């Protein structure tokens, strides 16, 4: 016989056999959560992640050329977090591109329907803030910079917040503008023939 957790005064928090409760204010019903979540479009996420990663990479390159805060190089932080040699910048850039294009884009494609906000741009900004928080709490301590990177510089949290918000803005905007990935592939296949 199936069981139901009853919420009546005399049977609170104990298992009782299921019996239909008529005219009762204590009836408990269960329904699936988020049954209307759309199918995830991974390709659309990767395209948006690539655009966002290129924008952030452009800012990082500009920062390096201008010599602004060289101790806050995102590539060097990633290399220190995985304990790779500091002169192995190719590995750092490959990790940066993989995380931004593939992992970040696919994670946003999965999270976008679940995030608060009425536009993809707002959802992208929120996603960028969440990534920044994860970066501050996980990657910065792994790189030996302490929580929020204050051991590197007092500007570390603000600078990396700027990069992550730019990533989120470009990611959300691009994700909102790109058609579904399957439709995009179909169009490119049709244009070849």
N, C-alpha and C positions, 0 to 999 in steps of 0.2 A: 504494500500500500504506500503511495507517495506521501511524503511528509512536507509540511509547510511550517515556516516559522510564524507562530501566531503572535500577535501584539496585543492581546487582551490583558486585562489587569491580573487575572489569576494564572495566565499561561505565558507571561512575558519571558522571553529568552529561553524557552524550552521547546523541544520538538513535539509537535502534536500531529496526529493523523489529519490529513487534509479533509476538510468537510466544507462544502459551500457555506459561506457566511451570508445569510440573507438579512437585510435590514440592519446591517452592522456598520458602524463607522470605522471598524478596525480591519476591514478587508484589505489584503495586500495583493497587489498585482505587480507583475514584472513585465517589462517590455525591453526589447533590444535597444541598445544605445547607438546612436549615429547610424541608422540604417540607410540614410540618404546620402552618404559620402560618395562622391563620384570616383570613378576609376582613376588611378594615378597615371599620369603621363610622364614617364621617366625621361623620354627624349626632350620634351619641352623643358624639364628641369635642368638637364645637362646643357641645353642651349643657353638658357638664362644664366646658369652658373658660369658658363664660359665667358659670356659678356661681362658679368660682374667681376670675375677674376681678372679679366683683361683691364678693366677700369682701375681696379685696385693695384694691379701690377704697374700700370702707367703712373699712378700716384707714387708708388714706392720707388720707381726708377727716377722720377722727377725729384723726389726727396733725396735720393742718393747723389744725383748730379749736382744739386744745389748744396749738398753737404749739411742738410738739416738733420740733426739728431742721429748721427751714425750709430750710436749705441742702441737705438731702437729698431734696428734692421729686422724685419719680420723673418727674413730668410735665415739670419744668424740665430734668432730665437728658436726657429724650428730645428736647425742643426744641433743646437745645444740640447733641445728637448729629447732628441733621439740619440744623443751622445756621438754625433758624427764629427769628423774633423772640420774646423772652422773654415778651411780653405776649399772645401768641397761644395762650392756654391751651386754646381749643376744639380746635385742631389737635393739641395734646399729648394731650388726652383721647381724641380719635378714634383716634390712633395707638396709645395704650395699650389701648383697647378692641379694636381690630382685632388687635393682636398677641396679647393675652390670650385673647380669645374664639375667633377664627378660627384664627390661625396656631398658637398654643400648644395649643389643643384638638385640632386636626387632627394636629399633630406627635405629641401624646401618643397619639392613636388609632392612629397608625402604629407608634409605638415601644413601646406597652404590651405586646404579645406578645413583644417582643425584650428587654425589661428584666428584670433579675434581681429576684426577689421572688415570694412565693407569694400575695400579696393585691394588689388594685389600689391600696390605701392605701400599702403599702410602695413599690410602683412609682411612685406619685405623688410621694412624698417624694424618691425617687432622681431623678425627672425634675425636680423643683424645684431640687435641688442642682446638677444639670447645667445648668439654665437660669441659675442664679445664677453659675456658673463662666463660662458664655458671656457673660453680662452684664458680669462683672468684667473679662474679657479683651478684649471687643469694644466694648461701648457706653460704658463708663467712659472709656477712652482717646479715643474719638470725641467725647465730651462735654468733653474737656479736663481730666478729673479724674485722669488717670493710671491705671496698673494698680490695680485693686481700690479706686479712689476715695480713696486716702489723701490726695490733694491737697485734697479737700473737707473731710474730717473723718476722725478716727481711728475713728469709729463707723460710717462708711459701709458697710464690708463686713458688719458684724454686723446693722445695720438692714436692709440689702437682703437678707441671708440670711434674716432673719425673714420678710420679705414673700414671698420665693420659696418658702420652706418652707410657709408658710400656703397659697400658691397650689397647691403640689404636694399638700398634704393634702386640700384641698377638691376639687381636680381628681380625684385618685385615688379618694376616697370617692364622689364623685358619679358618676364613670365606672363604678364597681362597682355602684351602685344603680340607674342608669338602664337600662331594658330596651333591646334593640337598637333603633336608630333607625327601621328599617323597620317594626318591630312597633309602635313608638310612633306613627308616622304612621298606620298602619292603624287603631289604636285610636281616634285622634282623628277619623279619617274616618268610622268606624262610629258614633261617638257623635253625629255631626252628622245622620245620616240617621234 
